[in-house]
């Protein structure tokens, strides 16, 4: 699907033009053109990326082919930027969606295969605008990227909720599937950090003003974008540390439970030791055991066994084995 907006002096003056009309508008001084390609057909992508804007074939190839690595490339007349939006829900957990941007002097092209909340929010803002939306394509790009970064907060909040649940289960002793949950959340946090880190570098390059395609007045906005990504990465790192602490608590609790079981088995062995020794001694069936011939031999041996068992039980109590 192709969506387009034409802005003049920051205000929307036209929208949803055909590719032929977009070709005429592109490059018109004083007009800013934003074209959004949402899961376009090959024909639509070719008509816009090649026919209207004539982007470099390598940039088009990188745009159409999925990429797991955010990046920024300067083609002099435009910047090609690859970023990743994230989403988190209780069913699919952590997912990422690629967003490609072509930022020119008077145009912005966004390309994505799956719906994106950040792009939808700015599109809706343009559709409902009655005043100034953006005076330049760099401002439009910042609006999209800023909304993309803002959508990281529900992700970190979702991880925090999972970590609180895991910590509560560890302390309560609810260990069902706990190891699998710990490993799954750890893998997702590592994926989040691996996604954020290169995007932070992309935002840093934009904030440093390495290209003339960004106006100086926009640099503080991109520095704020970079700072937000740094904070998100620090939050993910802190959550990873919290997860490791929960894992250590889980291992300590497991060791404690194992030690309790070993202590119980040790106490049981100690309490039954007197009876085992006595029965072993008198079960050897020696031919001459004079103490077995007395009429009181059985009760005496039984009392001795009970006395030794009681003393052993008292000793286990003093040692904390029972």
N, C-alpha and C positions, 0 to 999 in steps of 0.2 A: 504494500500500500504506500502511496506517495502522498505526503502532506506538505504543504508549503505555505509560508507567510512572507509577505513583502512589507517592509517597514520603511517609513520615511520620517526622518527626524524623531525616531524612537517610537512612532505610532504605526499600528497596523493599517495598511491601505489596500491590501489585497491578500487573497489566500487561494490555495488549492488550484494552481494553474496547471495547464497541460505542459508536458516537456517542451513543446515547441515555443510556448509562451515564456517558459522559464529561461530558455536559451536567449530570448530577446532581452529579458530583464537582467540577466546575469551580466555584471560589469557596468551596469548603468550607474553613473556617479550620483551619490546622494541617496541611493536605495540600498537597503540591507535585505538579503535574501536568505531565508532559512528553509531548507528542504529536509524533511524527516522521512527516511525510508524504513518502514516497519515491516519486517519479513517480506521484502519485495520479491517479485518473480525475477528470474534472470533477465527478462526483457526490460522490466522496469529499472533494475539496477544498471543495466548497460545504457539505457536511454539517459539516465541522470548522471551517472559517474563518468561515462565516456562522452555521451552526446552533448550534455549541457555544460559540464565543467572540465572535461578533458583531463582528468587526473592521470597521474603517472600509472602505467600498467602494474608496476610492483605494488604501489599503494592500493590499487583496486584489488589485486590478488590478496594482499594482506587483510584487506577489509572484508572480503567475501569469505575467505578461509578462516575458520575458528582459530583463535590464538589464546593461549593460556597466560601469556606474558604481557602486561601493560607496557606501553612504550610511546615515545614521541619522536617523530622524524620531521625535519625541516626541508621542504621542497622549494624554498625561497618565496614562491607566490602563495603558499599555504602550508599549514601544519597538519600532519596526519597524527592523530592521537588515538591510542587504544587504552580504554579503561574498563573496569569490571564493576558492575553493580552486584550487590549481594542481597539475599533474602533468607529468611529463617522462619520456619513454621514447625509445629509439633509433629507434622507427618513426614515431610521431606527433609527436615532439618536444614542444613546449610547448603545453599545453592548459589552459583554465580552466573551472571549474564554479561556477555561482552557488549560494549558500546564503542563504536568507532565514530570519530569526529574528524571532519575536514574543515579546518578553520582558515578562511581566506581573508583578504582585506575587506571585502564587502559581502561575504557570504559565509554561511555555516551549513554543513551537511552532516546529519547524524544518521547512522546506520546501525540497526540492531535486529536480531532474529526473533527475540522474545519480547513480550511487553515489558516496559520499564516504567516504574512509578515516577522516577525523576523526570524523564522525558514527557510523560503524560501530564505531569503537573505544570511544566512550562508551556506545553501546548495548550492546556486549558487556560492558562493565564493569558496567552496571546489571543485565544479565541474569544475570551470574555473582556478583553482590555478595552477601556474607553479612554485611557490616557497613555502616557509614555510607558513602553515595555522595556526597550533597550535601544540605545543610540548606536550600538556597534555590534558586530558579530562576536567580538571578544566578550562583551557583556552577556550576550546570549549563551555563549559557551560556558561562562562562569555560572550562570543561573542553572544550567543543566548539571554541571559537575558539582555545584554546591548542594543541589537537591539529591544527587547520587550519594554524596558523602553523608548527608543528613540521614539517609535511609540505613546507614550502618548502625545507628543507635538501637533500633529494635533488635538487631542481630546480637549486639553485646548484651542487651537486656535479656534476651532469650538464653544466652550462655550463662548469665548470672543466675537466672532462675534454675537452670539445670544444675549448676554448681551448688546452689543452696539445697536443692533436693538431695544431691549426692552426699553432701556433708551431713545433712540430717539423717539419712539412711545409715551412714557410717557410724554416727554417734548412737543411733538407736539399735544398731546391730542387725538391720535389715539388709542382708548381704546378697539377696537374690539378684542374679545377673549384674552385680555391681562391677565386677571386673570388666565385663563387656561394655557397660555404660561408660566407665572411666576411660577405656581405650578409645571408644567412639568419640566422646567429647574432646579428648586430647587430639585426635586426628583432625577434627573439625577446627579446633583452635589453631593448630599448626597451619591448616589451609588458609584460615583467615589472615594470619600473620604473613604467610607467603604471598597472599593477594595484596595486602596493604603496602608491604615494603616497597615494591617497585612503583606502585602508584604514588607513594610519597615522593619518590625520586622524580617522577613525571611532574608532579605539582611543584617541586622545588625548582625544576628547570623553567617552568612557566613563571614562577615568582621572581626568578633572577632577571627576567627581562632579556633573555638571550636572543629574542627575535623582535623585529620591528613590527610584526603583525599584532602585537599587544601594545595598547596605548599605556603610557606611564601611569595614568590615573587608575588603571586596572591592576597594577602590580600589588598594591596592598590587599586587594580582594583575593588574589591567588596565593599570597603569603598566608592569609587566614585559612584558605583551603588546605595548604600544606600543614599548618599548625593543627588543624582538625584531624588530619590523617595521622599525624604524630601522636596525638592524644589517643586516637582509636588503637593504634599499635601498642601504646603503653598500657591501655586497658586490657588488650588481649594478652599481653605479656604477664600482667598482674593476675589475670584469670588463670593462665597456665600455671603460675606459681601456686595459686590457691588449689588448683586441681592436684598438683603434686603433693601438697600438704595433705589433702584429703586421702590421696593414695597411700601416703605414709601412715596416716591414722588407721586406714583400713588394714594395712599390713601389720601394724602394731596390735590392733585389736585381734586379728587372726592369730598372731603369735601368742597373745594372752589367752585366747580361748584354747589353743593347742596346749599351752602350759597347764591350764586348769585340768584338761583331760588327762594329761600325763601325771599330774599330782594325784588325781582321783585313782588312776590305775596303780600308782605307787602305793597309795594308802591301802587300797584293797589287797595288794600283794603282801604288804607288811602285816595287816590284820590276820590274814589267813596263813601266815608263815608258821606260827606255833602248831596249829592243827596239822599242817602239812608235814612238819618235822616229826611230830609224834606218830602220826599215821604211817609215815615212811619207816620209822624205827621199828614199830611193832608189826609192820607188814612184811618184814623180812623172813618170818617163819623159821627162826633159829630153833634147833632141836632142844636146847637147854636154855630157857629164859625163866629163872626161878620166880621172878616177880609176877609171872602170869598164873602161878599156881595158887596164889592167895585168894581167899574168898572176896576180899575188898579191892582187888587189883583194878577191876574195870572202873568203879566209881572214883578211885584215887587218880587214875590216869585221866579220866574225864575232867575232874576238878582242876588238876594241874593244867590241862589244855585250856580250860576256860579262864583260869587265872592268868596264864601267859597271854592269851588273846586279849583280855581286858587291859593288861599292862601295855601291850602293844598299841591298843586303841587309844589309851590315854597319852602315850608318847606321840602318836600321830596328831592328836589334838593340839598338844603343846607346840609342835613343829609347824602347825598350820596346814598340814596335808589334808585335813578333813574340815 
